[in-house]
């Protein structure tokens, strides 16, 4: 329902019920809620947390939401997780980027939720469905006799909602539920099911203990003639059949024992047969849970009858837990979760048919001392075994075992450079291996990074904003290491060193010292590098051991083409002429010596523009990375004269296209360029020698064939597909 439609309905209702005064009050309240929701949604979009509960219940049905959403959130927070909740009709697709995993509680299928699950799966995030009743198939709900009293249109709507919850369950990765019977039934719909039993919250424990203190004081003043109060606490109208099941027992017991009273609490019509007992039967309507401990403590025996159906066998033992926390003994049907949890005669009483119900109720009524012992034992057990903070490990451990690994790459920004591109490729390979990947940036727009192969959520690299747990995190430049050290990383922290960044700054710059300091081995940081020369200087100059992960190339992006170098030969010069270490001027010194009638010159640069004296037939500026293969395929010979490179991609890209390379050897290309085998190399500054090599290449067919084959082989050896297993193992193997 849209906010506009909801407001219109509230306006109509307020006018009908309360006139203009009611209209003003309700409108103000509604607009205030909308404002709070919008602010909450905006805040959520800026922060990354572990888990989002998408609840199908709101204030109209608070009990299930409290137990299965708020209490499980408390369990997770006790285990160190961060989480939020949102009503399913208020969920937005943008929220999928802000959490590692999701739990959908009793929400029906909607187009928005289906899209949400699909997007979560694209990002390798898990979505689990939580349900505490068999409301996922009409074959179960048809077992509830009370539903037959519904009007036809109400029943049709109810059944449709049940079917939609079942549809939602089926597209999730697994289910979380409360009892063994529920787990058994749900296993026919999803591959994995966790039993995470209902637990009392810290607040419930506190309220219960406060009530228990008062109860214990009152018991000291208790007289032998005081009434014995039987209590039945109904969560919903569907329980009318349960109380009717033992109605004959109640009638006989109350007829025989004049000191027995009955308290009925909740949404329940009092059976007419009980009217003859007058004031001995009291009723209290649906009650806020904060008052419930006091009411349960006021009764002598808590009744928990259930008719014997699969639907009821799947119900939880909440009534026993709530009564136990205020030391009220429970008599329950011998069915489902009551059998799983109650130790008959020790911390509760189990009953089968009505004959047994009557026998055991009479025994409890008569045995005051035994009642107290059973209630005390139930209390001692439940206050530890059935409270969120003491039972946090079960849910947390299951999530840890079933969720996909979550990792982050911290980038200075999303301005694409060679180093950033390598980090993004690592991220892509890990995502393809099933990991969830975040990009954390020191500056720039937050939301999404998207290219033709991958889509990643983007957040600020701020521990206050990244509150979720990470299985690994990797720094990518020297100024990103501090952020990685501060992140909530449960596994390994990496530092991907791709260059000697000290030399990026002029002498005297404080950044030189700061960059250098990051290269000295730090505790809990695993150093990685993409080139042998980086591996060597890290070890030699800083005593730091780094794991070598060679850079690769997407060979599938290139279509190899033999160049016969007849006719006009196209030369490609690549590099930023504003960067001194790129030494682009030398490339154009070579070009200047090549005859114009034989050679055409293309210049590709992302940042710098041609100098006035450059000879350029075509200038290619800011070519998107995904379009650069076409440039290499369109040219014949690459001239690359860089003096300093961490890893030099252009020669490898040219060879992958089947073209030829004339280059100055440097630390960034020595790993794969072999003079006379796959490229022609010359010493920096020897431009005449470079010109001679180009002419020789154009004239010698045998040399062309050798370099063509050698170049393709070198590119294939550097295929990301070849390198992929080692990269995935490095990041994802947390041993």
C-alpha positions in Angstrom: 0.0 0.0 0.0 1.4 3.4 -0.9 1.8 6.1 1.7 -0.7 8.3 -0.1 -3.4 5.5 -0.2 -2.8 4.7 3.5 -3.2 8.4 4.4 -6.4 8.6 2.4 -7.9 5.7 4.3 -6.9 7.1 7.7 -8.5 10.5 6.8 -11.8 8.8 5.9 -11.7 6.7 9.1 -10.8 9.7 11.3 -13.6 11.8 9.9 -16.1 9.0 10.4 -15.1 8.2 14.0 -13.7 11.5 15.5 -14.6 14.3 13.2 -12.2 17.1 12.4 -10.3 16.8 15.7 -9.6 13.2 15.1 -8.6 13.9 11.5 -6.0 16.5 12.7 -4.6 14.2 15.3 -4.4 11.1 13.1 -2.9 13.1 10.2 -0.2 14.6 12.5 0.6 11.1 13.9 0.7 9.5 10.4 2.9 12.2 8.9 5.3 12.0 11.9 5.6 8.2 11.4 6.2 8.7 7.6 9.0 11.2 8.5 10.6 8.9 10.9 10.4 6.0 8.4 12.0 8.1 5.7 14.8 9.2 8.0 15.3 5.6 9.1 15.4 4.5 5.5 17.9 7.2 4.6 20.1 6.3 7.6 20.0 2.6 6.6 21.2 3.5 3.1 24.5 4.9 4.5 25.4 2.1 6.9 26.3 -1.5 6.3 25.2 -4.1 8.8 25.0 -7.8 9.2 21.4 -8.7 8.9 18.0 -7.3 8.0 14.8 -8.9 9.3 11.9 -8.3 6.9 8.8 -8.8 9.0 5.4 -9.9 7.7 3.8 -8.9 11.1 3.4 -5.4 12.5 1.6 -3.8 15.5 -1.6 -5.6 14.5 0.0 -8.9 15.3 2.8 -8.1 17.8 3.4 -11.4 19.5 5.0 -13.3 16.6 7.0 -10.3 15.6 8.3 -9.9 19.1 9.4 -13.5 19.5 10.7 -14.2 16.0 12.1 -10.8 15.0 13.0 -8.7 18.1 14.1 -11.7 20.2 16.2 -13.2 17.4 17.7 -9.8 16.8 18.6 -9.7 20.5 20.2 -13.1 20.2 22.4 -11.9 17.3 23.4 -8.7 19.0 24.5 -10.8 22.0 26.7 -12.7 19.5 28.2 -9.5 18.1 26.0 -9.0 15.1 24.4 -5.8 13.9 20.8 -6.0 12.6 17.7 -4.0 11.8 14.1 -4.8 11.0 11.6 -3.4 8.5 8.0 -4.2 7.8 7.7 -6.0 4.5 5.5 -3.4 2.9 8.1 -0.8 3.7 11.1 -2.6 2.2 12.9 -1.0 -0.7 15.1 -2.6 -3.2 18.0 -0.3 -2.3 18.2 -2.0 1.2 19.7 -5.1 -0.5 23.1 -3.3 -0.7 23.1 -2.5 3.0 23.1 -5.9 4.7 25.1 -9.1 4.4 22.1 -11.4 4.7 18.3 -11.4 5.3 15.6 -13.2 7.2 12.1 -12.8 6.0 9.5 -13.6 8.7 6.0 -14.7 7.8 5.8 -12.3 4.8 3.7 -13.1 1.8 5.0 -13.1 -1.7 5.0 -9.7 -3.4 6.6 -8.6 -6.6 8.9 -6.3 -4.6 10.0 -9.1 -2.3 10.6 -11.5 -5.2 12.8 -8.8 -6.9 14.5 -8.2 -3.6 15.4 -11.9 -3.2 16.6 -12.1 -6.8 18.9 -9.1 -6.3 20.2 -10.5 -3.0 21.1 -13.8 -4.8 22.9 -11.9 -7.6 25.1 -10.4 -4.9 25.7 -13.8 -3.2 23.7 -12.8 -0.1 21.6 -15.4 1.6 17.9 -15.0 2.3 16.2 -17.3 4.9 12.6 -17.6 5.7 11.5 -17.7 9.3 8.1 -19.1 10.2 6.7 -20.2 13.6 3.5 -21.9 12.4 2.5 -24.1 9.5 1.0 -21.1 7.7 2.8 -22.0 4.4 0.3 -24.4 2.9 -3.5 -24.7 3.1 -3.1 -28.5 3.7 -2.0 -27.5 7.2 -4.2 -24.6 7.9 -7.3 -26.6 6.8 -6.7 -28.4 10.1 -7.8 -25.4 12.1 -11.5 -25.8 12.9 -12.0 -22.2 13.8 -11.3 -21.1 10.2 -14.5 -22.7 9.1 -16.4 -20.0 11.0 -14.9 -17.3 8.7 -17.0 -15.6 6.1 -16.2 -16.9 2.6 -14.4 -13.8 1.4 -12.3 -13.7 4.6 -11.4 -17.4 4.2 -10.4 -16.9 0.6 -8.2 -14.0 1.6 -6.7 -16.0 4.4 -5.9 -19.0 2.2 -4.4 -16.8 -0.5 -2.1 -15.2 2.1 -1.0 -18.7 3.3 -0.2 -19.7 -0.3 1.8 -16.6 -0.8 3.8 -17.2 2.3 4.5 -20.7 0.9 5.7 -19.2 -2.4 8.0 -16.8 -0.5 9.4 -19.7 1.5 10.3 -21.7 -1.6 12.5 -19.0 -3.2 14.6 -18.6 -0.1 17.8 -20.4 0.7 16.5 -22.2 3.8 14.2 -21.8 6.7 14.5 -21.0 10.4 11.8 -22.3 12.7 10.9 -23.2 16.3 10.2 -26.9 16.6 11.2 -30.3 15.3 7.7 -30.9 13.8 7.9 -27.6 11.9 11.4 -28.4 10.7 10.3 -31.7 9.5 7.4 -30.2 7.4 9.5 -27.3 6.1 12.2 -29.6 4.9 9.9 -30.5 2.0 10.0 -26.9 0.8 13.6 -25.8 1.3 17.0 -27.6 1.4 18.1 -26.5 4.9 16.2 -25.8 8.1 17.5 -24.5 11.5 15.5 -25.1 14.7 16.0 -21.9 16.7 13.5 -22.3 19.6 11.6 -19.3 20.9 13.5 -17.6 23.7 12.4 -15.1 26.3 14.1 -11.7 25.9 16.2 -9.9 28.6 13.2 -7.6 29.2 10.9 -10.6 29.7 13.4 -12.1 32.2 13.6 -8.8 34.1 9.8 -8.4 34.2 9.4 -12.0 35.3 12.0 -11.7 38.1 10.4 -8.5 39.4 7.0 -10.3 39.5 8.5 -13.4 41.0 9.9 -11.4 44.0 6.4 -10.1 44.7 4.9 -13.6 44.3 7.4 -15.1 46.7 6.5 -12.5 49.3 2.8 -13.1 48.8 3.3 -16.9 49.1 4.7 -16.5 52.6 1.3 -15.1 53.6 -0.7 -17.7 51.7 -3.4 -19.5 53.7 -4.5 -23.1 53.1 -8.0 -22.1 52.1 -6.9 -19.8 49.3 -8.4 -20.6 45.9 -6.5 -22.6 43.3 -6.5 -20.7 40.0 -6.3 -22.4 36.7 -5.1 -20.1 33.9 -5.5 -20.3 30.2 -3.6 -17.8 28.1 -4.7 -17.6 24.5 -2.6 -15.9 21.8 -5.4 -15.8 19.2 -9.0 -16.8 18.4 -7.7 -20.0 16.8 -7.2 -21.6 20.3 -10.9 -21.8 21.1 -10.8 -25.5 20.0 -8.0 -26.2 22.4 -9.8 -25.0 25.5 -13.0 -26.7 24.3 -11.0 -30.0 24.2 -10.6 -30.0 27.9 -13.8 -28.2 28.7 -15.4 -31.4 30.1 -12.4 -31.8 32.4 -12.7 -28.2 33.6 -16.4 -28.6 34.2 -16.0 -31.7 36.4 -13.0 -30.3 38.3 -14.8 -27.0 39.1 -18.0 -28.7 40.0 -16.2 -31.0 42.4 -13.8 -28.5 43.9 -15.4 -25.2 44.9 -12.0 -23.6 45.6 -10.9 -23.9 42.0 -11.2 -20.8 39.8 -10.5 -20.2 36.1 -8.8 -17.2 34.5 -9.1 -16.9 30.7 -6.8 -14.4 29.0 -6.7 -13.3 25.4 -8.8 -13.3 22.3 -11.3 -16.0 23.3 -15.0 -16.4 23.6 -15.9 -17.9 27.0 -17.8 -21.2 26.5 -21.4 -20.9 27.7 -21.0 -24.0 29.8 -18.7 -22.1 32.2 -21.3 -19.4 32.9 -22.8 -21.3 35.7 -19.7 -20.8 37.8 -20.3 -17.1 37.9 -17.4 -15.1 39.5 -15.2 -18.1 39.7 -14.6 -17.6 36.0 -12.8 -14.4 35.1 -11.7 -13.1 31.7 -9.0 -10.6 30.7 -8.8 -9.4 27.1 -5.7 -9.4 24.9 -2.9 -8.2 27.1 0.3 -6.3 26.6 3.2 -8.7 27.1 4.6 -6.5 29.8 1.6 -7.3 32.0 1.6 -11.0 31.1 4.2 -12.2 33.7 2.0 -10.7 36.5 -1.1 -12.4 35.2 0.6 -15.8 34.8 2.1 -15.5 38.3 -1.4 -14.9 39.7 -2.5 -18.4 38.7 -1.7 -21.6 40.4 -1.6 -23.9 37.3 -0.9 -22.8 33.7 -3.0 -24.8 31.2 -1.6 -25.5 27.7 -4.0 -27.9 25.9 -3.6 -28.5 22.2 -5.8 -30.7 20.0 -3.7 -33.4 18.3 -3.1 -32.1 14.7 0.1 -31.7 12.7 -0.5 -27.9 12.8 -0.6 -27.9 16.6 2.3 -30.4 16.9 4.4 -27.7 15.2 3.6 -25.0 17.8 6.2 -23.9 20.2 6.5 -24.2 24.0 6.2 -20.5 24.7 3.4 -21.0 27.3 5.6 -23.3 29.4 8.6 -20.9 29.2 6.6 -17.8 30.2 5.0 -19.7 33.1 8.3 -21.2 34.2 10.0 -17.8 34.5 7.5 -16.8 37.2 7.5 -20.3 38.8 4.0 -21.3 37.8 3.6 -25.0 37.0 2.4 -25.9 33.5 0.1 -28.8 32.5 0.3 -29.3 28.8 -0.8 -31.6 26.1 1.6 -34.5 25.3 2.3 -33.2 21.8 5.0 -31.5 19.7 7.3 -29.0 21.4 5.9 -29.7 24.9 7.1 -33.3 24.5 10.5 -32.0 23.2 11.1 -29.7 26.1 9.1 -30.7 29.2 10.5 -33.5 31.4 7.2 -35.0 32.5 6.8 -34.8 36.3 10.1 -33.0 36.8 9.6 -29.5 35.3 6.1 -29.7 34.0 3.2 -32.1 33.6 2.1 -33.7 30.3 -1.4 -35.0 29.6 -2.9 -37.2 26.9 -6.6 -37.9 26.8 -9.2 -36.2 29.0 -9.0 -38.9 31.6 -5.3 -38.2 32.1 -6.0 -34.4 32.1 -8.5 -34.8 34.9 -6.3 -37.2 36.9 -3.2 -35.0 36.7 -5.0 -31.7 37.3 -6.6 -33.1 40.5 -3.1 -34.3 41.6 -1.6 -30.8 41.0 -4.5 -29.1 42.8 -3.9 -31.3 45.8 -0.1 -31.4 45.9 0.9 -27.9 46.7 4.4 -28.8 47.7 5.0 -30.8 44.5 3.7 -28.0 42.4 6.3 -25.7 44.0 9.1 -28.1 43.3 8.2 -28.6 39.7 7.8 -24.9 39.1 11.2 -24.2 40.8 12.9 -26.8 38.6 11.3 -25.4 35.5 12.4 -21.9 36.5 16.0 -22.9 37.0 16.1 -24.5 33.6 14.3 -21.9 31.6 16.1 -18.9 33.0 19.3 -20.2 31.3 18.2 -22.5 28.5 15.3 -20.3 27.2 16.6 -16.8 27.3 18.1 -15.0 24.3 21.4 -14.0 25.7 22.2 -17.5 26.9 21.1 -19.0 23.5 22.8 -16.7 21.1 25.3 -19.1 19.7 22.9 -21.4 17.9 21.6 -18.8 15.4 24.9 -17.0 15.0 26.8 -20.2 14.3 24.3 -21.3 11.7 24.5 -18.0 9.9 28.3 -18.2 10.0 28.2 -21.8 8.6 25.7 -21.1 5.8 26.3 -17.5 4.7 28.7 -16.8 1.8 32.0 -15.2 2.7 31.8 -11.4 2.9 34.9 -9.3 1.9 35.8 -5.7 1.2 38.3 -3.9 -1.0 39.2 -0.4 0.3 40.0 2.0 -2.5 41.1 5.6 -2.5 38.3 6.4 -4.9 36.6 4.8 -7.9 38.6 6.8 -10.4 39.8 4.0 -12.6 43.6 3.4 -12.9 45.7 0.3 -13.4 45.9 -0.4 -9.7 42.2 0.1 -9.1 41.4 -2.1 -12.1 43.4 -5.0 -10.7 41.7 -4.7 -7.3 38.3 -4.7 -9.1 39.3 -7.8 -11.0 40.2 -9.5 -7.8 36.8 -8.5 -6.5 35.1 -9.9 -9.6 36.9 -13.2 -9.4 35.9 -13.6 -5.7 32.3 -12.7 -6.5 32.3 -15.3 -9.2 33.5 -17.8 -6.6 30.4 -17.0 -4.5 31.7 -14.3 -2.1 29.9 -11.1 -1.2 32.0 -8.1 -2.1 31.9 -4.5 -0.9 33.8 -1.6 -2.2 34.8 0.9 0.5 36.1 4.3 -0.7 37.9 7.1 1.0 36.2 9.6 -1.2 33.6 9.7 -3.9 30.0 8.7 -4.4 28.5 5.9 -2.4 25.9 3.5 -3.7 26.9 1.2 -6.5 29.9 0.5 -8.8 28.8 -1.3 -12.0 30.5 -2.3 -15.2 29.6 -4.8 -17.9 30.7 -7.8 -15.7 30.0 -6.9 -12.1 27.9 -4.8 -9.7 29.2 -4.0 -6.2 27.7 -2.0 -3.3 29.9 1.0 -2.4 30.2 2.5 1.1 32.4 5.0 2.8 35.5 3.4 4.3 34.5 4.4 7.8 34.2 1.8 10.7 31.1 3.8 11.9 29.5 3.2 8.6 30.7 -0.3 8.0 29.3 -2.0 11.1 28.9 -5.5 9.7 31.3 -8.4 10.1 33.8 -9.0 7.2 35.5 -12.3 6.6 38.4 -10.5 4.9 39.3 -7.0 3.8 42.0 -5.7 1.5 43.8 -2.4 1.3 44.8 -1.5 -2.3 46.9 1.7 -1.9 49.0 2.9 1.0 46.4 5.4 2.2 43.7 2.6 2.6 45.6 0.4 5.0 44.5 2.3 8.1 40.9 1.8 7.2 41.4 -2.0 6.9 43.1 -2.1 10.3 40.1 -0.5 11.9 37.4 -2.6 10.2 35.4 -5.4 11.9 37.3 -8.2 10.2 36.8 -11.7 11.5 39.3 -13.3 9.2 42.3 -12.0 7.3 43.4 -8.5 6.5 45.3 -8.0 3.3 47.4 -5.3 1.8 47.7 -5.5 -2.0 51.0 -3.7 -2.8 51.2 -2.8 -6.5 53.9 -0.2 -6.7 56.5 1.8 -4.7 54.1 4.6 -4.0 56.8 6.6 -2.2 58.0 7.8 -5.6 54.6 9.1 -6.5 55.4 12.2 -4.5 58.2 14.8 -4.7 61.0 14.9 -2.1 59.8 16.7 1.1 56.2 15.5 0.8 55.0 14.0 4.1 53.2 11.3 2.0 56.5 9.7 1.2 57.2 8.9 4.8 53.6 7.8 5.4 53.6 5.5 2.3 56.9 4.0 3.3 55.7 3.2 6.8 53.0 0.9 5.4 55.5 -1.4 3.8 57.1 -2.5 7.1 55.4 -5.8 8.1 52.5 -5.1 10.4 50.8 -7.5 12.8 47.7 -9.2 11.4 48.3 -8.0 7.9 49.0 -10.4 5.0 50.9 -8.7 2.3 50.1 -9.4 -1.4 51.8 -8.1 -4.5 51.2 -8.4 -8.3 54.8 -8.3 -9.5 58.1 -10.0 -8.7 60.0 -6.7 -8.4 57.5 -5.5 -5.7 58.0 -8.8 -3.9 61.8 -8.3 -4.0 62.0 -4.7 -2.8 59.5 -5.4 0.0 61.7 -8.3 1.2 65.0 -6.5 0.7 64.2 -3.0 1.9 61.6 -3.6 4.5 62.0 -7.3 5.6 58.3 -7.9 4.6 57.2 -11.2 3.1 54.6 -10.8 0.4 52.5 -13.4 -1.5 52.9 -13.1 -5.2 49.6 -13.0 -7.2 50.5 -12.4 -10.9 48.4 -9.9 -12.8 46.3 -11.3 -15.6 44.4 -10.4 -18.7 40.9 -11.2 -20.1 42.2 -13.0 -23.2 38.6 -13.6 -24.3 38.1 -9.9 -24.8 40.6 -9.9 -27.7 40.3 -11.4 -31.1 43.9 -12.3 -32.3 44.7 -11.0 -35.8 47.9 -11.7 -37.8 49.5 -8.5 -39.1 51.5 -8.8 -42.3 52.8 -5.2 -42.0 52.3 -4.5 -45.7 50.9 -1.2 -46.8 50.5 1.5 -44.2 51.5 0.3 -40.8 49.6 1.7 -37.8 51.7 2.6 -34.7 50.1 2.9 -31.3 51.6 5.1 -28.5 50.0 4.7 -25.1 50.5 6.6 -21.9 50.0 9.8 -20.0 52.5 12.3 -21.3 52.1 14.4 -18.2 53.6 11.6 -16.1 57.3 11.8 -16.4 57.9 8.1 -15.6 55.7 7.2 -18.6 58.4 8.7 -20.9 55.9 9.3 -23.7 58.1 11.9 -25.3 60.6 9.2 -26.2 57.9 7.3 -28.1 57.2 10.4 -30.2 61.0 10.9 -30.8 60.9 7.5 -32.4 57.7 8.2 -34.3 59.3 11.4 -35.7 62.0 9.3 -37.4 59.5 7.0 -39.1 58.4 7.9 -42.7 54.8 9.4 -42.8 53.9 7.6 -46.0 54.6 4.2 -44.4 53.4 4.7 -40.8 50.2 6.1 -39.3 50.3 7.1 -35.6 47.5 6.7 -33.0 48.0 8.1 -29.5 45.8 6.8 -26.6 45.9 8.6 -23.3 43.3 8.8 -20.5 44.6 11.9 -18.9 47.3 13.8 -20.9 46.7 15.4 -24.3 49.2 15.5 -27.1 52.0 18.1 -27.0 52.3 20.5 -29.9 55.3 18.8 -31.4 53.8 15.3 -31.3 53.0 13.7 -34.6 49.5 12.2 -34.1 47.2 11.1 -36.9 44.4 10.1 -34.4 44.1 11.0 -30.7 42.1 8.6 -28.5 41.1 10.3 -25.2 39.5 8.7 -22.2 38.6 5.5 -24.0 36.5 3.3 -21.7 38.5 0.3 -20.5 36.0 -2.2 -22.1 36.6 -0.6 -25.5 40.4 -0.6 -25.4 40.7 -4.1 -27.0 39.3 -2.7 -30.2 42.0 -0.1 -30.2 44.8 -2.7 -29.8 43.2 -4.9 -32.5 43.1 -1.9 -34.9 46.8 -1.2 -34.6 49.9 -3.1 -35.7 52.8 -2.1 -33.4 52.8 -0.7 -29.9 55.6 1.5 -28.8 55.9 1.6 -25.0 58.7 3.5 -23.5 57.8 3.7 -19.7 60.7 3.8 -17.3 58.7 2.8 -14.2 55.7 0.5 -14.0 54.4 -1.7 -11.3 52.9 -4.0 -13.9 52.7 -2.9 -17.5 49.4 -4.0 -19.2 49.6 -2.4 -22.7 52.3 -4.7 -24.1 50.4 -7.8 -22.8 47.1 -6.4 -24.3 48.8 -5.7 -27.6 50.2 -9.3 -27.8 46.7 -10.7 -26.9 45.4 -9.0 -30.0 48.1 -10.6 -32.1 50.0 -7.3 -32.5 53.7 -6.5 -32.0 55.5 -4.7 -29.2 58.6 -2.5 -29.2 59.4 -1.5 -25.7 61.9 -0.3 -23.1 62.3 -3.0 -20.4 61.2 -2.0 -16.9 60.3 -3.7 -13.7 56.7 -3.9 -14.8 57.2 -5.8 -18.0 60.3 -7.9 -17.4 58.2 -10.7 -16.0 56.7 -11.6 -19.4 58.6 -9.7 -22.2 61.4 -11.7 -23.7 63.5 -9.9 -26.3 63.3 -11.6 -29.7 60.7 -14.2 -28.4 57.5 -12.2 -27.9 58.7 -8.6 -28.2 61.6 -6.4 -29.3 63.3 -4.5 -26.5 65.8 -1.7 -26.5 67.6 0.4 -23.9 65.9 3.6 -22.8 67.2 6.6 -24.7 68.4 4.6 -27.7 65.8 5.9 -30.1 67.8 5.1 -33.2 67.9 1.4 -32.2 64.1 1.5 -31.7 63.6 2.8 -35.2 65.8 0.1 -36.6 63.9 -2.6 -34.7 60.6 -1.3 -36.2 62.0 -1.4 -39.8 63.4 -4.8 -39.2 60.1 -6.1 -37.9 58.3 -4.8 -41.0 60.8 -6.6 -43.3 61.3 -10.0 -41.6 58.3 -12.3 -42.0 60.0 -15.0 -39.9 60.4 -12.5 -37.0 56.8 -11.5 -37.3 55.7 -15.1 -37.1 57.9 -15.8 -34.1 56.7 -12.7 -32.1 53.1 -13.4 -33.1 53.2 -16.9 -31.6 55.3 -15.9 -28.6 53.0 -13.0 -27.8 49.8 -15.1 -27.9 51.5 -17.7 -25.7 52.6 -15.0 -23.1 49.1 -13.6 -23.1 47.5 -17.0 -22.6 49.8 -17.8 -19.7 48.6 -14.5 -18.1 44.9 -15.3 -18.6 42.8 -14.5 -15.5 41.3 -17.9 -15.9 44.7 -19.5 -15.3 45.4 -17.3 -12.3 41.9 -17.3 -10.9 42.2 -20.4 -8.6 45.2 -18.9 -6.8 43.5 -15.6 -6.2 40.4 -17.2 -4.9 42.3 -19.5 -2.6 44.4 -16.6 -1.2 41.4 -14.5 -0.1 38.8 -17.2 0.7 41.0 -19.8 2.5 41.0 -18.3 6.0 43.1 -21.0 7.6 
